[in-house]
Amino acid sequence: MDKGIAFVDYQVCMACGVCIQACPFSYLELNKTDVDSLHKAYPALLPNHKCNGCGLCATACPVDCITFHQ
């Protein structure tokens, strides 16, 4: 069931990595960003990989920061 592509709301994300462990395709990785002053590593899609929209990452997220867009 394709829900679209996963997007992470970095203003809500805790950078816990639970979504990465939940992805059965290993399409996510933690990347350092300049989103905040702490320079945490946040989940991001791997280059050259297309999210298949299974939704397992969003289901696993403890703060519901993952949404899907077409």
SULDAFEN-V875098 format. One record per residue. OMEGA is omega as a letter, one per 40 degrees, with the letter a starting at -180 (NA if undefined). Layout:
BEGIN
{{OMEGA} {OMEGA}}
END
This chain:
BEGIN
{{a} {i} {a} {a} {a} {i} {a} {i} {a} {i} {a} {a} {i} {a} {a} {i} {a} {a} {i} {i} {a} {a} {a} {a} {a} {i} {a} {i} {i} {i} {i} {i} {i} {a} {i} {a} {i} {a} {i} {i} {a} {i} {i} {i} {i} {i} {i} {i} {i} {i} {i} {i} {a} {i} {a} {i} {i} {i} {a} {a} {a} {a} {i} {a} {a} {i} {a} {i} {i} {NA}}
END
